[in-house]
Amino acid sequence: MTGYYDPSLVVLSCLLAIFASFTALDISDRLDVIGKRPLLPWIAFGGCIMGLGIWSMHFIAMLAFHLPIAVGYNLPITFASLLIAIVASAIGFLPLCRYELSWPLLTGAAVAMGIGVAGMHYLGMQAMDICPAIHYTIGLVIASVIIAIIASGTALLLAFDLRRRSAMRRARQAGSAVVMGVAVCGMHYCGMAAAHFEAGSYSVSDLRNMPVPWLAGIVVTFSLLIFAASIVIAMLDARQSAKARALADAIIDSHVNRRHPAR
């Protein structure tokens, strides 16, 4: 049994992955200048945003795939796949807490994150509740996991590279987001190519025949609102940090001038 893709939803899934990557890079930049404040909230925040982005891209791409049968989704398994994406993304943020690049830590985080993203994908496929179960081409499954690990490592390297301040920083961030988004999409569609659906398969999910445009609209709108709010939060935090540094510098200058008044 073969399916086909809705091109508009495929493009939408890729754009969503790029936007999520841009947002995650924006948040990762805060880890470099956060100072003595707690890092854990920002790691959790970044993991939630990147995990939501990867998962929403995956879900939209799943909706883009049409089979000649009614397809539904098991909600507990679907939410479990979202949690896996968030945890895997949070692990990926751990190396960004350091000021200098640690290759062993980056490699370990890339492997853990890549396996987590692949796990999210295949668990999300399991949520389709199709009987007989989906069969996979092992070679393509391994290739998809390798792509996920490489994509994760590339994302971490790009995040570190963006810490170099330059006049073209925003352009570099946008380019990095495109690379990351395309890599995430490549992993997903490679995993989809590995899937085989037997003739006569049917869905045993209770939620079948749900309108695809309605579902896609909800996921995309919710995700974009979260991403936009995250960028605003990062910008406000950066502005507040700049004001705090300026105030601290002014206080230091005032004390110095009192100790050494101009003659």
Secondary structure, DSSP 8 states (H G I E B T S, - for coil): ---EE-HHHHHHHHHHHHHHHHHHHHHHHHTTS-TTS-SHHHHHHHHHHHHHHHHHHHHHHHHHEE-SS-----HHHHHHHHHHHHHHHHHHHGGGGSSS--HHHHHHHHHHHHHHHHHHHHHHHHTT-EES--EE-HHHHHHHHHHHHHHHHHHHHHHHHTTS--TTHHHHHHHHHHHHHHHHHHHHHHHHHTEE--TT-EE--SS-S--HHHHHHHHHHHHHHHHHHHHHHHHHHHHHHHHHHHHHHHHHHHHHHHHS---
